[in-house]
């Protein structure tokens, strides 16, 4: 049980560090671009993330089709 508690504390520590780094990165990016923290968040979570969620599966399907076509050609 003690090992589980120490693992949980470690994961919370890592999560807190990642959150602090990402927040700091977003604030610095907002300062560099002359925008606000909220505008940078909007770009990441309302523009970039949905585009990735739609685009990456499409790219994976295209690559899978190309691989299938190449395997068919070679055999």
N, C-alpha and C positions, 0 to 999 in steps of 0.2 A: 504494500500500500504506500509506503514511503517513496518507493521508486516512481510510482504513478504520480504522486504529488510533485516530485521534483521535475518529472517530465512535463507536467502541466504548467509549472512555473516557467520552465524553459520555453515552452511554446508561447506562452503569454508574453514573455520577454522578447522573443523573436518577432511576434506579431506587432508589439508596441514599437519596436525599432523600425520595422518596415513601414508602419503607418507614419511615424515621425519623419522618416526619410522621404516618403512620397509627398507628404504635406509640405515639407521644406522645399522639395523640388518644384512643386506647383507654385508656391509663393515666389520662389526665385524666377521661375519662368514668367510669371505674371509681371514681376518687376522689370525683367529684361525686355519684354514685349510692350510694356506700357499699358497693360490691361489690368483688370482686377482678377482676384483669386476666383471669383464666381464665373467670370468669362472663360478662364482656362479650364475650370471644372466642366462647364457646359460643353466646351469643345471636346474634352476627353470622353465624357460620359454620355453626351447626347448626339455627338457627331462621329467621333473616331471609333468608339466601342461598337455602336450598332453597325457601322460600315464593316468592321472586322468580323463581326458575328455573321453578317450576310455574305461577305466576300470570301472568307477562308473556306467554308464548306464548298462554295462554288469552285474555287481554285482546286480543292482536293478532288472534286468530281472530274474536272478537266484533266488533271494529272493521272487519275485512275483510268480514264478513258484512253489517254495517250499510251499508258503502260500496257493496257489490254491490247491496243492496236499494234504496238511494237512486238509484244509476245506472239500475237497472231501472225505477224509478218515473218518472224524468225522461225516459227515452227512449221 
